[in-house]
Amino acid sequence: MYFPTVLNRKNTIRHIVKDWNHAYCGYKLNFSSNITPIEFKKIQFCNINTIDCIQCKKFLSSNDID
């Protein structure tokens, strides 16, 4: 299954996008209220195996999303 993800540029950790402002682990995304095409291109749909954030993976496993 594929999930919308965003890459943290500081430490190259991939997070799962929850809404416009946050990832599931609480990481704050830098999107504005009116999303632009440039910001939309930052979101990539990736497999669960490519997600690096441990807290985001724990959220998925606790909710039985496979």
N, C-alpha and C positions, 0 to 999 in steps of 0.2 A: 504494500500500500504506500502511496506517495503522500507527503505532507508539505504544506507551504513552509519554507524555511528561509532564514536570513543569516548571513555570515557576519560575525563580530570581527571587524577589521583589526582590532587591537591584539587579540590573542587567537584569532582564526578558529573560533568555536562556532559551530552551526547550531542555531536555535530554531524551535518550532514556533511559528507565528500564531498567537492566540487572537489578537484583535489589532486595531490600528496602532496601538501604543505599546503593547507588551507581548513578550513571549510567555510560554507557559511557566517558565522558571522565574519570571519576574524581570527579566532583562528588558530595559526600556529601549524601544525602537525610535529612530530619529525621523519618523514620518510626520509630515504636516497634516493638518485637518483636511486639506484638499490634496489628495495624492496626485503626484505628477507622473508622467511616463518614466522619468528617470528613476523615481522612487519605486515604481511598480516593477522595474527591471531588476531591482535588488532582491526581490522575492523569487526564489527558485523552488520548484517542486522536486523533492528528493526522497529517496527510500529511507526507511528507518535505520538501515545499516550505515548511512553516511552522516547521521546526526551525532554530533560530538558532545553535546551538553547532557550531563548525567541526570540533572533534575528534570529536563524535558522528557528524557527517556523513561524516568520513573513515573511521570504523570501518565504516559501512554500505557505502561505496563499495569499501573494501578486501576486504569479504566478499561482494561481488556480491549484495547483498540489494536487490531492486527491487520 
